[in-house]
Structures are given as C-alpha cells and as structure tokens.
Amino acid sequence: MTNPHKYHAPIQLRIKLKGHLDHKWSDWFEKMAISTESDKKILTGPVVDQTALHGLLIRIRDLNLTLLSVEQIDPDSEDKK
C-alpha cells in the first residue's frame, strides 16, 4: 500500500504572530516570506507536511513569539490582491 500523502503538493500557509521578528529570520523559517500587518508579523509560504508545520511552530515557541493564527490560503487568491 502506498502512502496517500506522499504525492501531495505543499500547502500554502499564513501564520500570524505577535512579537518582533526581523526579515533576517526568513531562512530559519524555511524561507517563508515575513511581512508586517499593523502590529503583527505574518509568515507566508509553502509547508510540505504536518511535520514541517510542527517544526515551524516549535521555532515560533523558541523565539517566544505569540501565535495568533494559522490558516491555509489558496495561492491563486494571493495573486488577485
């Protein structure tokens, strides 16, 4: 039996955080884009699987950032903004 998740493409996520996060941290967050929205920091980019997501969440915790939300986004909708 093959793994049904093995051949899925990465999902696009938007992770909202409260706290200071400089753009230089992009490499540490798997090269996710870091932007600012009012007083929040936004990480946006592909995540290959649940293990990768948990790794990102651990890094957020390790930097003592407050996790506000994690949402899956449609990459096509980002182009329409």
C-alpha positions as CSV (number, residue, x, y, z in Angstrom):
1,M,0.0,0.0,0.0
2,T,1.3,3.4,-0.9
3,N,1.2,6.5,1.3
4,P,-1.7,8.7,0.1
5,H,0.1,11.8,1.4
6,K,3.4,11.2,-0.2
7,Y,2.5,12.8,-3.5
8,H,0.6,15.8,-2.3
9,A,1.9,19.3,-3.1
10,P,2.9,21.6,-0.3
11,I,0.1,23.7,1.2
12,Q,0.4,27.5,1.4
13,L,0.0,28.8,4.9
14,R,-0.3,32.3,6.5
15,I,0.9,32.3,10.1
16,K,0.1,35.4,12.2
17,L,2.4,36.2,15.1
18,K,2.7,38.9,17.8
19,G,6.2,40.0,18.7
20,H,9.3,41.3,17.0
21,L,10.6,39.2,14.0
22,D,13.1,40.7,11.6
23,H,13.2,39.7,8.0
24,K,16.6,38.1,8.5
25,W,14.8,35.2,10.2
26,S,13.3,34.1,6.9
27,D,16.0,31.5,6.3
28,W,15.3,30.0,9.8
29,F,11.6,29.8,8.9
30,E,12.2,27.7,5.7
31,K,12.4,30.9,3.6
32,M,8.8,31.9,4.3
33,A,8.1,35.5,3.5
34,I,7.9,37.7,6.5
35,S,5.7,40.8,6.3
36,T,4.1,43.2,8.8
37,E,0.4,43.9,9.2
38,S,-0.3,46.6,11.7
39,D,1.4,45.3,14.9
40,K,1.5,41.6,13.7
41,K,4.2,39.7,11.8
42,I,3.0,37.4,9.0
43,L,4.8,34.3,7.8
44,T,3.6,33.2,4.3
45,G,4.7,30.3,2.2
46,P,4.6,26.6,1.5
47,V,4.7,23.9,4.1
48,V,5.3,20.4,2.8
49,D,3.6,18.4,5.6
50,Q,2.5,18.3,9.2
51,T,6.0,17.5,10.4
52,A,7.3,20.7,8.8
53,L,4.4,22.7,10.3
54,H,5.2,21.4,13.8
55,G,8.9,22.4,13.2
56,L,7.8,25.9,12.4
57,L,5.6,26.1,15.5
58,I,8.5,24.9,17.7
59,R,10.6,27.7,16.3
60,I,7.9,30.2,17.0
61,R,7.8,28.9,20.6
62,D,11.5,29.0,20.9
63,L,11.6,32.7,19.9
64,N,8.9,33.4,22.5
65,L,6.5,34.8,19.8
66,T,2.8,34.7,20.4
67,L,0.9,32.5,17.8
68,L,-2.3,34.3,16.7
69,S,-3.5,32.1,13.9
70,V,-2.5,29.6,11.2
71,E,-4.6,29.4,8.1
72,Q,-4.3,27.6,4.8
73,I,-4.5,30.0,1.9
74,D,-5.2,29.5,-1.8
75,P,-2.1,30.6,-3.6
76,D,-4.2,31.8,-6.6
77,S,-6.1,34.2,-4.3
78,E,-2.8,35.9,-3.3
79,D,-2.3,36.9,-7.0
80,K,-5.7,38.6,-7.2
81,K,-5.0,41.0,-4.3
